[in-house]
């Protein structure tokens, strides 16, 4: 297969690999923001539940392994590299290795399905900084399009939500609810991107295919100042509201994320579940797409689109496929918003 690219770069957030890494990692994430040390230690406590190891790292390794098999089997057989924003392997390290390996031009897959500053533009800025650090002959990098409405993302999500919904006792399913969750971001940041609209479209598509009418998009994992408006409602408040009107069962579907990393395993499986147990609400959490075969095949399909061998750009719903090249004013951070305010998607 004659391919104008000689590698694939998986770009992600990064995470600690042990308790000694946790505080340095958090300082990287929050660099430039005036966050008290006490707040960092509260967040660090979340990682103690997992021995200081971010679940995201293992999930990225699993995704890369599955994708490598897919490309070796079906082509194009591109070498796969992995670079992170906040922890090893850092993007500059990875691009330096790519340069040493003779890589000239690569495609980049971001582990975020949506358009937002933190999930798209900031990653592009991270790549540019890494290219500058590597210097002359740093690899050229072209980003694959966002895939929130691609069948390879929607269909596994439908499957996961349906499986969770079927765990609700049949006699109570008529009154059960679905809470679709995503990482909250500042409203000023949301005003500069399509994040909310894209999430709403995913919720609509999934609910329609599952056959669920009673659902709502809610947000989780807020990390900013209480004085700064962020997207709402918060998942915990929403769960309390559901219980307050007599709802007994809820499916939580973290459609804003592609894998079960910290924001899912702690914020939902630990914190939200404890809250549900306290208020007496039956909670079932739907899985993320992870390494679902359809999702892995989707990444190959996105590659084929860009190399010109796949001319059908698949998408569901009214939005159509997203652009390949981001406009200059795409996904701006918002007035007064620090660059590391949040990390939707991953």
MOWO-V560227 format. One record per backbone hydrogen bond with DSSP energy under -0.5 kcal/mol. CO is the residue of the C=O (numbers start at 1). NH is the residue of the N-H. E is the energy in kcal/mol with one decimal. If there is no record, write none. Layout:
# MOWO-V560227
co=(CO,CO)
nh=(NH,NH)
e=(E,E)
This chain:
# MOWO-V560227
co=(1,6,7,8,8,9,9,10,11,12,13,16,18,18,19,19,21,22,23,24,25,26,28,30,33,34,36,36,37,38,39,40,41,42,43,43,44,44,45,45,46,47,47,48,50,51,52,52,54,54,55,56,57,58,59,60,61,62,63,64,65,66,67,68,69,70,71,76,79,81,83,84,89,90,91,92,93,94,95,96,97,98,99,104,105,106,107,108,108,109,110,113,114,116,116,117,117,120,121,122,123,124,125,126,127,128,129,130,131,135,140,142,146,147,149,150,150,151,153,154,155,156,157,158,159,160,161,162,164,165,169,169,170,172,172,173,177,178,178,179,180,181,182,185,186,187,189,190,192,192,194,195,196,197,198,199,200,201,202,203,204,205,206,207,207,213,214,216,216,218,219,220,225,227,229,233,234,235,236,237,238,239,240,241,242,242,243,248,249,250,250,251,251,252,252,253,253,254,258,259,261,261,262,262,264,264,266,266,267,268,270,271,272,273,274,275,276,276,281,282,284,284,286,289,292,292,293,294,295,296,297,298,299,300,301,302,303,304,304,304,305,309,311,312,324,327,329,334,336,338,344,345)
nh=(3,79,107,10,81,11,109,83,111,85,86,54,21,22,22,23,25,26,27,28,29,30,31,33,35,36,39,40,41,42,43,44,45,46,46,47,47,48,48,49,49,50,52,51,53,19,18,54,57,58,59,60,61,62,63,64,65,66,67,68,69,70,71,72,73,74,75,78,8,10,12,91,84,94,95,96,97,98,99,100,101,103,102,140,6,142,9,110,144,11,112,148,116,120,121,120,122,124,125,126,127,128,129,130,131,132,133,134,135,138,106,108,322,150,316,153,154,155,157,158,159,160,161,162,163,164,165,166,167,168,172,173,173,175,176,176,251,180,216,253,218,256,220,231,190,191,192,193,331,332,198,199,200,201,202,203,204,205,206,207,208,209,210,211,212,215,178,180,218,182,235,184,228,229,187,219,238,239,240,241,242,243,244,245,245,247,246,282,177,252,284,179,253,254,286,181,255,257,290,261,264,265,266,267,268,269,270,271,272,273,274,275,276,277,278,279,280,281,283,250,252,286,254,292,295,296,297,298,299,300,301,302,303,304,305,306,307,308,309,310,308,311,313,314,326,330,332,337,338,341,346,258)
e=(-0.8,-0.5,-2.1,-0.5,-3.0,-0.6,-2.6,-2.6,-2.0,-1.6,-2.1,-3.2,-1.7,-0.7,-0.7,-0.6,-2.6,-2.6,-2.3,-1.8,-2.4,-2.3,-1.0,-2.1,-2.1,-0.5,-0.6,-1.6,-1.9,-1.6,-2.0,-2.6,-1.5,-0.7,-1.2,-0.8,-0.7,-0.8,-0.6,-0.7,-0.9,-1.7,-3.0,-1.5,-1.6,-0.6,-1.0,-0.6,-1.0,-0.7,-1.8,-2.5,-2.4,-2.3,-2.3,-2.7,-2.3,-2.4,-2.6,-2.6,-1.9,-2.0,-2.6,-2.5,-2.1,-2.7,-2.0,-2.3,-2.6,-3.2,-1.9,-2.1,-3.0,-2.4,-3.0,-1.9,-2.0,-2.6,-2.3,-2.1,-1.9,-2.8,-1.5,-2.8,-2.7,-2.5,-3.4,-0.6,-2.9,-2.7,-1.6,-1.3,-0.6,-1.4,-1.2,-0.5,-3.6,-2.0,-2.4,-2.6,-2.3,-2.1,-2.4,-2.3,-2.7,-2.2,-2.1,-2.1,-2.3,-1.6,-2.9,-2.5,-0.5,-2.0,-2.3,-2.1,-2.6,-2.4,-1.4,-2.8,-2.3,-2.3,-2.7,-2.8,-2.1,-1.9,-2.9,-2.1,-1.6,-1.7,-2.3,-0.7,-0.8,-1.2,-0.6,-0.6,-2.7,-0.6,-1.7,-2.4,-3.3,-2.1,-2.1,-2.3,-2.4,-1.9,-1.5,-1.4,-0.6,-1.0,-2.9,-2.4,-2.6,-2.1,-2.1,-2.5,-2.3,-2.6,-2.7,-2.8,-2.3,-2.0,-2.5,-2.0,-2.4,-1.2,-1.8,-2.2,-0.6,-1.0,-2.5,-2.7,-1.8,-0.5,-2.5,-3.0,-2.5,-2.4,-1.9,-2.3,-2.4,-2.2,-2.2,-1.1,-0.8,-2.4,-1.6,-2.6,-1.7,-0.5,-2.4,-3.3,-0.6,-0.6,-2.9,-2.3,-2.3,-1.6,-2.7,-1.8,-1.4,-3.0,-2.9,-1.0,-1.1,-2.6,-1.0,-3.2,-1.2,-1.6,-2.2,-2.1,-2.5,-2.4,-2.1,-2.1,-1.2,-2.7,-0.5,-2.6,-2.6,-0.6,-0.5,-2.5,-0.8,-2.2,-2.5,-1.6,-1.5,-1.6,-2.3,-2.5,-1.9,-2.5,-2.1,-1.6,-1.9,-0.9,-1.4,-1.5,-0.6,-0.5,-0.8,-1.1,-0.6,-1.7,-0.6,-1.9,-0.6,-1.1,-1.5,-0.8)
